[in-house]
Amino acid sequence: MTDAAEIIREIPRELANDQIVPFLLKQNSAWAARTAAARPEVLAENAVGQTPQVLWIGCSDSRISEACLDLQPGSVFVHRNIANLMPHDDMCTLSVVLFAVHTLRVRQIVVCGHYDCGGVKACLDNKRLGLLDNWLKNLRDVKVRHRAELEGIKDEKQRTDRLVELNVAAQVHSVQRMTPVIDAMRERDLKVSGVVYDVATGKLRHLDVPPDADADQYICY
């Protein structure tokens, strides 16, 4: 059994740019060998197709991914973007949700935000980020809706953490307002949940998202 300390790797800073891909391929080869030895059926099953039970919607931040769930490949369908946003006018987002719900028939959708989120900090500081400002409008809308609460929090870290949580709740509601999700929630009890990842501890916390008071306004018969 290989020691866990020998398995975990970082890309060495001293590598030249053209050495990074060969390093990644070497890492992949070692991972594939370990996976095949420990769970030989996993890769064979994945070669046939995928049957994930969860759609994971997370942030593109390098410190947080579905890897924190410690599950085998094929367990989780994944969509990640800046600040884990779920806008209804983004074709990539809509396509992922539609495929996960209609084709893969996932049983749970999880929206995962994380503390120390750069997008959240940028919104609170009103920093101009160029093209990214258009993407973050959804998040700025969340800030505006909860302006009074956020301005009442004097500690900067607590205020940032709170907007992270409010954003997760808002994106859960955004997912629940999407037509394929509405249908699946009614027809087969699809669930949508929110969690927050603490980059300092590596732990997830389930967020108690309040019911969407306007949910009935998004149901089309």
SEVEX-395560 format. One line per field, with one value per residue (C-alpha): residue number from 1; residue in one letter; x, y, z. Coordinates in steps of 0.1 Angstrom, whole numbers, plus 5000, padded with zeros to 4 digits. Each point is the difference from the previous one (the first is absolute). Last residue first. Layout:
! SEVEX-395560
seq: NUM | ...
type: A | ...
c1: X | ...
c2: Y | ...
c3: Z | ...
END
This chain:
! SEVEX-395560
seq: 221 | 220 | 219 | 218 | 217 | 216 | 215 | 214 | 213 | 212 | 211 | 210 | 209 | 208 | 207 | 206 | 205 | 204 | 203 | 202 | 201 | 200 | 199 | 198 | 197 | 196 | 195 | 194 | 193 | 192 | 191 | 190 | 189 | 188 | 187 | 186 | 185 | 184 | 183 | 182 | 181 | 180 | 179 | 178 | 177 | 176 | 175 | 174 | 173 | 172 | 171 | 170 | 169 | 168 | 167 | 166 | 165 | 164 | 163 | 162 | 161 | 160 | 159 | 158 | 157 | 156 | 155 | 154 | 153 | 152 | 151 | 150 | 149 | 148 | 147 | 146 | 145 | 144 | 143 | 142 | 141 | 140 | 139 | 138 | 137 | 136 | 135 | 134 | 133 | 132 | 131 | 130 | 129 | 128 | 127 | 126 | 125 | 124 | 123 | 122 | 121 | 120 | 119 | 118 | 117 | 116 | 115 | 114 | 113 | 112 | 111 | 110 | 109 | 108 | 107 | 106 | 105 | 104 | 103 | 102 | 101 | 100 | 99 | 98 | 97 | 96 | 95 | 94 | 93 | 92 | 91 | 90 | 89 | 88 | 87 | 86 | 85 | 84 | 83 | 82 | 81 | 80 | 79 | 78 | 77 | 76 | 75 | 74 | 73 | 72 | 71 | 70 | 69 | 68 | 67 | 66 | 65 | 64 | 63 | 62 | 61 | 60 | 59 | 58 | 57 | 56 | 55 | 54 | 53 | 52 | 51 | 50 | 49 | 48 | 47 | 46 | 45 | 44 | 43 | 42 | 41 | 40 | 39 | 38 | 37 | 36 | 35 | 34 | 33 | 32 | 31 | 30 | 29 | 28 | 27 | 26 | 25 | 24 | 23 | 22 | 21 | 20 | 19 | 18 | 17 | 16 | 15 | 14 | 13 | 12 | 11 | 10 | 9 | 8 | 7 | 6 | 5 | 4 | 3 | 2 | 1
type: Y | C | I | Y | Q | D | A | D | A | D | P | P | V | D | L | H | R | L | K | G | T | A | V | D | Y | V | V | G | S | V | K | L | D | R | E | R | M | A | D | I | V | P | T | M | R | Q | V | S | H | V | Q | A | A | V | N | L | E | V | L | R | D | T | R | Q | K | E | D | K | I | G | E | L | E | A | R | H | R | V | K | V | D | R | L | N | K | L | W | N | D | L | L | G | L | R | K | N | D | L | C | A | K | V | G | G | C | D | Y | H | G | C | V | V | I | Q | R | V | R | L | T | H | V | A | F | L | V | V | S | L | T | C | M | D | D | H | P | M | L | N | A | I | N | R | H | V | F | V | S | G | P | Q | L | D | L | C | A | E | S | I | R | S | D | S | C | G | I | W | L | V | Q | P | T | Q | G | V | A | N | E | A | L | V | E | P | R | A | A | A | T | R | A | A | W | A | S | N | Q | K | L | L | F | P | V | I | Q | D | N | A | L | E | R | P | I | E | R | I | I | E | A | A | D | T | M
c1: 4513 | 5029 | 5014 | 5023 | 4976 | 4994 | 5035 | 4997 | 5005 | 5029 | 5003 | 5029 | 5034 | 5015 | 5035 | 5018 | 5036 | 5029 | 5035 | 5034 | 5010 | 5013 | 4983 | 4966 | 4975 | 4964 | 4970 | 4967 | 4974 | 4977 | 4979 | 4983 | 4967 | 4991 | 4972 | 4998 | 5037 | 5007 | 4976 | 5013 | 5036 | 4993 | 4984 | 5027 | 4986 | 5016 | 5034 | 4996 | 4987 | 5032 | 5019 | 4985 | 5007 | 5037 | 5002 | 4987 | 5026 | 5029 | 4985 | 5002 | 5036 | 5009 | 4982 | 5016 | 5035 | 4994 | 4987 | 4975 | 4969 | 4971 | 5010 | 4994 | 4965 | 4989 | 5015 | 4983 | 4983 | 5029 | 5025 | 4980 | 4998 | 5038 | 5002 | 4979 | 5021 | 5031 | 5001 | 4998 | 5027 | 5023 | 5004 | 5019 | 5007 | 4990 | 5001 | 4969 | 5016 | 4970 | 4998 | 5037 | 5000 | 4971 | 5019 | 5031 | 4983 | 5017 | 4972 | 4986 | 4968 | 4986 | 4967 | 4990 | 4974 | 4987 | 4983 | 5018 | 4980 | 5030 | 4980 | 4973 | 5015 | 5037 | 4996 | 4976 | 5022 | 5032 | 4982 | 4986 | 5034 | 5017 | 4972 | 5002 | 4969 | 4985 | 5029 | 5013 | 5030 | 5027 | 5023 | 5019 | 4989 | 4998 | 4976 | 5005 | 4983 | 5009 | 5005 | 5018 | 5035 | 5000 | 4990 | 5021 | 4975 | 5028 | 5008 | 4968 | 5021 | 5014 | 5035 | 5004 | 4970 | 4977 | 4970 | 4975 | 4969 | 5001 | 4973 | 4995 | 4989 | 5026 | 4992 | 5028 | 5007 | 5017 | 5036 | 4990 | 4991 | 5034 | 5017 | 4981 | 5003 | 5037 | 4996 | 5032 | 5024 | 4983 | 4998 | 5037 | 5011 | 4978 | 5014 | 5036 | 4994 | 4982 | 5030 | 5023 | 4977 | 4999 | 5038 | 5002 | 4975 | 5020 | 5034 | 4994 | 4995 | 5032 | 4997 | 5014 | 4966 | 4994 | 4964 | 4987 | 4996 | 4980 | 5008 | 5033 | 4983 | 4973 | 5025 | 4998 | 4986
c2: 5248 | 5025 | 5000 | 5030 | 5021 | 4971 | 5002 | 5035 | 4993 | 4977 | 4979 | 5009 | 4984 | 4984 | 4996 | 4966 | 5006 | 4985 | 4995 | 5007 | 5019 | 5033 | 4998 | 4998 | 4986 | 5011 | 4978 | 5006 | 4974 | 4992 | 4968 | 4981 | 4985 | 4980 | 5020 | 5032 | 5006 | 4987 | 5025 | 5030 | 4989 | 4998 | 5035 | 5018 | 5018 | 4974 | 5008 | 5037 | 4992 | 4980 | 5029 | 5025 | 4978 | 4996 | 5037 | 5007 | 4977 | 5016 | 5034 | 4990 | 4989 | 5033 | 5019 | 4978 | 5006 | 5038 | 5003 | 5028 | 4980 | 5025 | 5008 | 4964 | 4999 | 5033 | 4990 | 4966 | 5006 | 5020 | 4973 | 4974 | 5023 | 5003 | 4962 | 4999 | 5029 | 4979 | 4988 | 5036 | 5011 | 4973 | 5019 | 5027 | 4993 | 5032 | 4998 | 5008 | 4987 | 4978 | 4988 | 4993 | 4981 | 4978 | 4992 | 4992 | 4974 | 4998 | 4977 | 4975 | 4994 | 4966 | 4996 | 4963 | 4985 | 4966 | 4970 | 5002 | 4989 | 4997 | 5010 | 5024 | 5014 | 5000 | 5008 | 5029 | 5014 | 4999 | 5016 | 5028 | 5008 | 5000 | 5020 | 5028 | 5022 | 4983 | 5008 | 4974 | 5014 | 4979 | 5031 | 4996 | 4967 | 4963 | 4973 | 4964 | 4966 | 4979 | 4963 | 4992 | 5002 | 4987 | 5021 | 5020 | 5028 | 5026 | 4990 | 5018 | 5031 | 5027 | 5016 | 5007 | 5024 | 4992 | 5001 | 4972 | 4983 | 4963 | 4979 | 4968 | 4964 | 4993 | 4973 | 5002 | 4976 | 4967 | 5012 | 5012 | 4965 | 4987 | 5029 | 4992 | 4962 | 5000 | 5018 | 5000 | 4988 | 5019 | 5032 | 4998 | 4994 | 5028 | 5024 | 4991 | 5006 | 5032 | 5014 | 4991 | 5017 | 5031 | 5001 | 4997 | 5029 | 5022 | 4996 | 5025 | 5027 | 4993 | 4983 | 5018 | 5006 | 4963 | 4991 | 4987 | 4964 | 4978 | 4963 | 4999 | 5014 | 4974 | 4972 | 4975 | 4966
c3: 4831 | 5007 | 5035 | 5006 | 5020 | 5024 | 5012 | 5013 | 5037 | 4992 | 5031 | 5024 | 4993 | 5031 | 4988 | 5004 | 5010 | 4981 | 5015 | 4986 | 5032 | 4987 | 4966 | 5018 | 4975 | 5000 | 4991 | 4982 | 4991 | 4971 | 5001 | 4972 | 5013 | 4968 | 4983 | 5019 | 5006 | 4965 | 4984 | 5019 | 4992 | 4963 | 5001 | 5020 | 5031 | 5024 | 4985 | 5007 | 5035 | 5007 | 4985 | 5024 | 5030 | 4989 | 4995 | 5035 | 5015 | 4981 | 5010 | 5036 | 4998 | 4985 | 5028 | 5026 | 4985 | 4999 | 5036 | 5001 | 4990 | 4997 | 4964 | 4991 | 5015 | 4983 | 4967 | 4997 | 4966 | 4989 | 5008 | 4982 | 4969 | 5002 | 4998 | 4968 | 4986 | 5005 | 4964 | 4986 | 5024 | 4987 | 4968 | 5019 | 5036 | 5017 | 5038 | 5019 | 5032 | 5008 | 4965 | 4997 | 5034 | 4987 | 4968 | 5019 | 5023 | 5034 | 5012 | 4975 | 4980 | 4991 | 4982 | 5002 | 4977 | 5011 | 4984 | 4966 | 4970 | 4977 | 4969 | 5013 | 5032 | 4993 | 4963 | 5007 | 5028 | 4980 | 4969 | 5022 | 5014 | 4966 | 4984 | 5025 | 5002 | 5030 | 5022 | 5024 | 5018 | 5018 | 5006 | 4967 | 4984 | 5007 | 4987 | 5011 | 4997 | 5031 | 5006 | 4967 | 5015 | 5036 | 5029 | 5025 | 5003 | 5001 | 4964 | 4990 | 4998 | 5022 | 5002 | 4963 | 4999 | 4971 | 5024 | 5004 | 4986 | 5007 | 4983 | 5020 | 4993 | 4973 | 4975 | 4974 | 4971 | 4990 | 5005 | 5035 | 5010 | 4990 | 5018 | 5032 | 4999 | 5007 | 5033 | 5020 | 4973 | 4971 | 5021 | 5010 | 4964 | 4987 | 5027 | 4991 | 4963 | 5007 | 5020 | 4971 | 4976 | 5022 | 5001 | 4962 | 4998 | 5024 | 4984 | 4971 | 5026 | 5018 | 5033 | 5030 | 5015 | 5005 | 4992 | 5033 | 5010 | 5024 | 4994 | 5020 | 5032 | 4996 | 5003 | 4972 | 5010
END
